[in-house]
Amino acid sequence: MPESLDFAIRTVDLKRSYAKVPGHGDVVWALAGVDLAVYPGEVFGVLGPNGAGKTTLIKILSTLLLPTAGRAEVAGYDVVREAFAVRRIINMVSGGEYSGYGILSVRENLWMFSQLYGLTYSEARRRIDRLLAVVDLTSEQHKKVNKLSTGMRQKMNFARGFINYPRVLFLDEPTLGLDVTVSRRLRAFVREWVAEDTTRTVLLTTHYMQEADELCDRVAIIDRGHVLVCDRPAALKEKYHAATLEDVFIGLVGRSLDSGPEEEGAAS
Amino acid sequence: MTDGSMPGVAAGRMTSPGRLAAWWRLIEPNLRAANARAYVRIVGANRELSWLVWDVFLPFLGTAAYVFIYRAINAPPAFTGFVILGGAMTGYWLNTLWSMASQFYWERHTGNLEMFFVAPVSVMSILLGMAVGGMFQTTIRSALTVVLGIVLFHVHFEVYSAAGLLLSFIVTMVALYGLGMMMSSLYLLYGREAWHMSNLLQEPIYLLSGFYFPVRALGPWLAALAGGIPLTFGLDAMRQFLFGPAAMGWLGPWWEVAILGGESAIFLWGARWALDYMARLARQEGRLTLRWQ
């Protein structure tokens, strides 16, 4: 049973290591003790360069990866012991992913994924219609996915992430490779979607600082598996006397976001 | 909206209808998931009819070669039927190897595997959908092979026991696709090795299962070893139900059906166990999400 319904997401000293070379003792720490508390109704951003540990965090929270140490809960459910309960209330979208079947149409793919969540035909149809309109794919709904452009396919996957109306949605670089207009439209929908029902929560990872600034209620900046700061974007800018979140990041770690650590999950 | 609670867990002392409803809430999404995954195979695959060339007409050439060999050596007419039946059943083995065992490799490659594991359904239901879809698709292929055999080579099937034939076919399918589900689970962590493994298993099984000759010809020890592959007993039993004594069967057909029943149970249990074990290992090692290997 949920232990702490006050939090949509909570992590306590969460750690995850990977073997540098499989079978050998050397490890890199992708997460080196992450403490986070995200509240229902929030759009929460996790910002950091490539290799900071953002995707590892999402994989653990979405039950795809086991933590090495520490604890993580989603809506009060432990992601290790109560993985099934977590799966009933989450979904995730990763930028640049190509899930789905090329031989099926856009609508059929969305229907197929809706069935993994047990949606009835009529409910699935209603949600698919809405989501197709959101991602502007209504006119392409009967096109086979292997005929779609990369951007269109990504938009389809964005829609897929909302198909079960998850209570907690993980968006891992969702606008990666999408053009400015489409990205703006999708961001607007994320805000609208959370505002529709305040029990919904979005955890977004991005290294687009402007996206985080525009979308997130609070952000955590992480680097080398550690949370450096966590606050509202405006508060962070004020605290560090910075014009942008990127400037906040540079002020904290001494390098720009694009430079990244020298090594994936560099805190070894 | 779902509240995230496990079905039936909070229900306390439930009445029978309550228990039934809780059970149905647990089963229904899995049935929907299986149906959706089968849809990809049944509807999607039939959309591109080029499969008729690759899966029916080209393999039929290989089958036809055996027919001509048997005719050249004046083998009994039943042998033509053996070969056509073997050719028809070949498709199921290929489907098991390439569309079941190796399938998770492709699913991971495209990112679908992550989606299946994040969803609140058993991955066994995905495997079930793949199996049902694969069976349906391959049955069309097999039926076309039999029809071609009847039309081109005038094969005459003399059914000795229709019930036995149907039962042996069904139990062979359950055992075979159970094996496919187990292999798929075992290959969960594999990358390209799954592909190589399937390649490795393809041709030897043609020989060992007696696709084109009575398995009795292999001798008792080799035939017993081959019995681990459901098609060996499946084909032998079906031939005996179709051709009677001319089938030169190995064990009695009903014995073979019983053994296949046992294999079905073992493979399905093995698939469940392997899936749980490998999924946990994959979550530990972070290998559900590695795509390019």
Interface residues (C-beta under 8 A of the other chain):
Chain A: M1 P2 Y18 K59 S62 T63 L64 L65 L66 A75 Y77 F84 A85 V86 R87 R88 I89 I90 N91 M92 S94 E97 Y98 S99 G100 Y101 I103 L104 E108 W111 M112 F113 Q115 L116 Y117 G118 L119 K144 R160 Y165 R167
Chain B: M1 T2 G4 S5 M6 A10 E28 P29 R32 A33 N35 A36 R37 Y39 V40 V43 G44 A45 R47 E48 T110 G111 N112 E114 M115 F116 F117 V118 A119 P120 V121 R280 R283 Q284 G286 L288 T289
